[in-house]
Amino acid sequence: MAENGVAMQLINGSRIVIVGGGPAGSFTALHLLRLAREMHLDLAVTILEVRDFNRPGPGGCNRCAGILSSTLVQNLKMLGLSLPPEVIQAELNTYVLHLSGRELPIRQPDPSQRIFSVYRGSGPRWGDPPFPHSFDGWLLHQAQLQGATVQRAQVRAISPGHRPIVATAHENLQADLVVLATGVNARAPLDPAWGYRPPHTEMMAQNEIPLPGGLSNNRVHIFFDYPPGLVFGALIPKGRYANISLLGHKLPATAINDFLEGQGLFSLFPGRVPLLCSCRPRVAVSPARGYYADRLVVVGDAAVTRLYKDGIGAAFQTAAAAARTAIQQGVSRQDFAAGYRPVCRRITLDNFYGRLLFRLWAVTRRSPILLDTCRQMILAEADLPPAAQSYTRIVWSMFTGDETYQRVFWLLFRHPAFHSLWQSLVKTWEA
Ligand SMILES: Cc1cc2nc3c(=O)[nH]c(=O)nc-3n(C[C@H](O)[C@H](O)[C@H](O)COP(=O)(O)OP(=O)(O)OC[C@H]3O[C@@H](n4cnc5c(N)ncnc54)[C@H](O)[C@@H]3O)c2cc1C
């Protein structure tokens, strides 16, 4: 709250430097500018972003599967935004789970909860024009329209001080508040004196292929079991293309080819599968430490994200909480501890439930009895009204990230079928 007796608060003319113009950086700028307007506060917000999102391929892309949860799509409205049609690549209404060679379609239980696929950059490296519109580029432009200054620059160092200094190759910017939004795929350029420790990460694997003929543009396909270490692999339609995203532990360098071969996907193409864009992005699997200090707050993946799902939604949440704290409380370490840390802790706690759910799912998949019961329950709900499709909603939410893991966990735990299922399983084991 106080620095040498002076309140650490944003005032008219305060300068905020946001390092990183991915979703977390742009969302923070949008929240800050909206709240500042409400409080008649005039802030100078600058975003420094190294990438050009108009470039196709990994160079212009914050490499991810690009599924936007319905919660995020709703939350955009809070900022007065709605996704333009040219950014949307596909509306997704079914997840097809491939389980022991059989398909189990999970249809969106509530059609009003729309989810979409987007490109983070401008499409695959070896794609053809016209190149798709970038979600990150659109969002950054919205921040610019709301009054943020956007500069294409790489930040080399952020040094602490009475007013922290953000250094690029060409200038040193003094800031009243620095927002670090560099994700987990670049080194955070923070001086060690800040005490920041980045999240633990794991390396994933992605590629892009032309959308195979016969594959619907509304259906995501989810695969399990192969290659070893895979938690799940997804084939996600995006207009003319489909993204392959593999999430797992210690995936080998050959993961994409192993996956295509092991899951029988080579047969989708008559000749060689045209692989259009390869990347090995990192995903955060733990929260960061020391993610706030006097006049510094870390947002998005670089602070904490949701396990495997809806990372862009988590970027929105952390950005909103950091901006609210900075404008309504102040920018000291104590202010962020009181206003920002609880939101990050809630996400961390939710991931604990997420881990339980994915473990439970792994057990279910390995047990033919459980798997068959699960299949029967989902198929039995197909013609029921959305409110009665409780089991479908549990599986849908788990794979789309559309509800918190905690909520999904308790929905499952309180589901009457869950108890009768375990009882019958225990009887089978005892027999
Ligand atoms: C395989 C995979 C699949 C995923 N699928 C999904 C999904 O379907 N849906 C979903 O919601 N989330 C998904 N995610 C998670 C999602 O990608 C992240 O949660 C999200 O991108 C976090 O946003 P961010 O702004 O914190 O970080 P980033 O998106 O990484 O953005 C950081 C930005 O900072 C810039 N930057 C970095 N260093 C500097 C520097 N020194 N100077 C200037 N600029 C800098 C970078 O260029 C970048 O633009 C997935 C992740 C992976 C790995």
Ligand as a Chemical Component Dictionary entry (heavy atoms), coordinates in Angstrom:
data_LIG
# 
_chem_comp.id                   LIG 
_chem_comp.type                 NON-POLYMER 
_chem_comp.pdbx_formal_charge   0 
_chem_comp.three_letter_code    LIG 
# 
loop_
_chem_comp_atom.comp_id 
_chem_comp_atom.atom_id 
_chem_comp_atom.alt_atom_id 
_chem_comp_atom.type_symbol 
_chem_comp_atom.charge 
_chem_comp_atom.model_Cartn_x 
_chem_comp_atom.model_Cartn_y 
_chem_comp_atom.model_Cartn_z 
_chem_comp_atom.pdbx_ordinal 
LIG C1  C1  C 0 -0.752 -28.024 -27.232 1  
LIG C2  C2  C 0 -1.576 -26.947 -26.553 2  
LIG C3  C3  C 0 -2.930 -26.849 -26.825 3  
LIG C4  C4  C 0 -3.699 -25.869 -26.198 4  
LIG N1  N1  N 0 -5.016 -25.765 -26.528 5  
LIG C5  C5  C 0 -5.771 -24.790 -25.975 6  
LIG C6  C6  C 0 -7.126 -24.619 -26.366 7  
LIG O1  O1  O 0 -7.637 -25.333 -27.220 8  
LIG N2  N2  N 0 -7.864 -23.642 -25.773 9  
LIG C7  C7  C 0 -7.318 -22.820 -24.817 10 
LIG O2  O2  O 0 -8.038 -21.954 -24.283 11 
LIG N3  N3  N 0 -6.012 -22.930 -24.457 12 
LIG C8  C8  C 0 -5.232 -23.882 -25.013 13 
LIG N4  N4  N 0 -3.899 -23.983 -24.684 14 
LIG C9  C9  C 0 -3.356 -23.062 -23.679 15 
LIG C10 C10 C 0 -3.154 -21.652 -24.282 16 
LIG O3  O3  O 0 -2.296 -21.732 -25.396 17 
LIG C11 C11 C 0 -2.539 -20.717 -23.237 18 
LIG O4  O4  O 0 -3.181 -20.888 -22.003 19 
LIG C12 C12 C 0 -2.651 -19.247 -23.659 20 
LIG O5  O5  O 0 -2.000 -19.017 -24.861 21 
LIG C13 C13 C 0 -2.042 -18.355 -22.565 22 
LIG O6  O6  O 0 -2.026 -17.011 -22.995 23 
LIG P1  P1  P 0 -0.867 -16.030 -22.509 24 
LIG O7  O7  O 0 -1.186 -14.705 -23.084 25 
LIG O8  O8  O 0 -0.652 -16.164 -21.055 26 
LIG O9  O9  O 0 0.478  -16.609 -23.157 27 
LIG P2  P2  P 0 0.863  -16.726 -24.694 28 
LIG O10 O10 O 0 -0.312 -17.052 -25.506 29 
LIG O11 O11 O 0 2.038  -17.646 -24.738 30 
LIG O12 O12 O 0 1.325  -15.247 -25.090 31 
LIG C14 C14 C 0 2.553  -14.706 -24.633 32 
LIG C15 C15 C 0 2.938  -13.575 -25.563 33 
LIG O13 O13 O 0 4.082  -12.907 -25.061 34 
LIG C16 C16 C 0 4.961  -12.636 -26.146 35 
LIG N5  N5  N 0 6.309  -12.523 -25.579 36 
LIG C17 C17 C 0 6.998  -13.491 -24.921 37 
LIG N6  N6  N 0 8.185  -12.996 -24.509 38 
LIG C18 C18 C 0 8.229  -11.711 -24.912 39 
LIG C19 C19 C 0 9.208  -10.684 -24.767 40 
LIG N7  N7  N 0 10.364 -10.882 -24.109 41 
LIG N8  N8  N 0 8.944  -9.459  -25.315 42 
LIG C20 C20 C 0 7.766  -9.236  -25.978 43 
LIG N9  N9  N 0 6.824  -10.173 -26.140 44 
LIG C21 C21 C 0 7.050  -11.387 -25.601 45 
LIG C22 C22 C 0 4.802  -13.833 -27.059 46 
LIG O14 O14 O 0 5.214  -13.517 -28.375 47 
LIG C23 C23 C 0 3.300  -14.085 -26.948 48 
LIG O15 O15 O 0 2.563  -13.367 -27.914 49 
LIG C24 C24 C 0 -3.100 -24.961 -25.267 50 
LIG C25 C25 C 0 -1.717 -25.053 -25.017 51 
LIG C26 C26 C 0 -0.965 -26.030 -25.650 52 
LIG C27 C27 C 0 0.514  -26.089 -25.381 53 
# 
loop_
_chem_comp_bond.comp_id 
_chem_comp_bond.atom_id_1 
_chem_comp_bond.atom_id_2 
_chem_comp_bond.value_order 
_chem_comp_bond.pdbx_ordinal 
LIG C1  C2  SING 1  
LIG C2  C3  SING 2  
LIG C2  C26 DOUB 3  
LIG C3  C4  DOUB 4  
LIG C4  N1  SING 5  
LIG C4  C24 SING 6  
LIG N1  C5  DOUB 7  
LIG C5  C6  SING 8  
LIG C5  C8  SING 9  
LIG C6  O1  DOUB 10 
LIG C6  N2  SING 11 
LIG N2  C7  SING 12 
LIG C7  O2  DOUB 13 
LIG C7  N3  SING 14 
LIG N3  C8  DOUB 15 
LIG C8  N4  SING 16 
LIG N4  C9  SING 17 
LIG N4  C24 SING 18 
LIG C9  C10 SING 19 
LIG C10 O3  SING 20 
LIG C10 C11 SING 21 
LIG C11 O4  SING 22 
LIG C11 C12 SING 23 
LIG C12 O5  SING 24 
LIG C12 C13 SING 25 
LIG C13 O6  SING 26 
LIG O6  P1  SING 27 
LIG P1  O7  DOUB 28 
LIG P1  O8  SING 29 
LIG P1  O9  SING 30 
LIG O9  P2  SING 31 
LIG P2  O10 DOUB 32 
LIG P2  O11 SING 33 
LIG P2  O12 SING 34 
LIG O12 C14 SING 35 
LIG C14 C15 SING 36 
LIG C15 O13 SING 37 
LIG C15 C23 SING 38 
LIG O13 C16 SING 39 
LIG C16 N5  SING 40 
LIG C16 C22 SING 41 
LIG N5  C17 SING 42 
LIG N5  C21 SING 43 
LIG C17 N6  DOUB 44 
LIG N6  C18 SING 45 
LIG C18 C19 SING 46 
LIG C18 C21 DOUB 47 
LIG C19 N7  SING 48 
LIG C19 N8  DOUB 49 
LIG N8  C20 SING 50 
LIG C20 N9  DOUB 51 
LIG N9  C21 SING 52 
LIG C22 O14 SING 53 
LIG C22 C23 SING 54 
LIG C23 O15 SING 55 
LIG C24 C25 DOUB 56 
LIG C25 C26 SING 57 
LIG C26 C27 SING 58 
# 
